[in-house]
Amino acid sequence: MSTLHIALREVKIGFRNPWSYSFMVLFTLFSLSLLVINVQYFSRGYSSTTASMLNLTLYLLPLMTLLLGAFSLTAEKEEGSWQLLSTYPISTVSFVVGKYIGLSTVLLSIVAFGYGITGVVGFMTGKGLTADAFGLFFSFTTGLVLLFLAIALVLDTLARNRWQALTFAVTVWFFAIIGWPTLLIAMLGLLPYIWIKPALTALTMINPAELVRLFVVIKLGGGAVLGPEYYQWVQWIKHPAGAWIFVLLCLVWIGLSVGFANLIWERSRSRG
């Protein structure tokens, strides 16, 4: 059984899950509400309106991704599906990567459907986002989905049951999204001034939500609002190769997370 078979199986399970359709409706309504905000307070580039739209997306999408992804591997443990699958000639890495690809397909389909409806309505009314802004918002949501889904797989491998996976998912979402500004200020306030910029870079790298948000804000032209501590970020992101560097960083982040999940799952598999 190959990675492709696992991915296709996960896609079928995902689209049979009523939660997927609930989130699809929720995200579609959410996307349409963003369109209404854009119609009422239309502006180009980065503004308070686009900042509000980014923040609203930042609240919803990581939580949606973590919740849908949190039960994937733990369900295999609780329902005994993994015991059956492990009797087939399938490697752990094929299983984990197949799970990731399948869940990514389901989640990105939800995002594409929501943005597709929004794009059609915006085109028909003549009040939609510009093509560049629409592309950046889609890239923003895609980055959030792929990065937080990698985190969800790690949480799944650490959790013993679905309730524990749910607790882990909500905790990560709270600290990465809600509590992040407070934690960042508190930690940086304890450091000498010379260490602030290196620490800020390191802390940003470990929070995928902040990493993706900074990239989109700078691409929208809002680098000036970030402050002098982010001057180097503005420089490399605005560089012609900045988008490729960002994609490479995301791939490294995903690879490390999926690799760690595979390592933990393989150890639990060897121990029975």
Summary of the structure (lengths in Angstrom):
residues: 272
radius of gyration: 19.7
end to end distance: 20.2
largest distance: 59.7
contacts: 860
relative contact order: 0.13
helix: 85%
strand: 0%
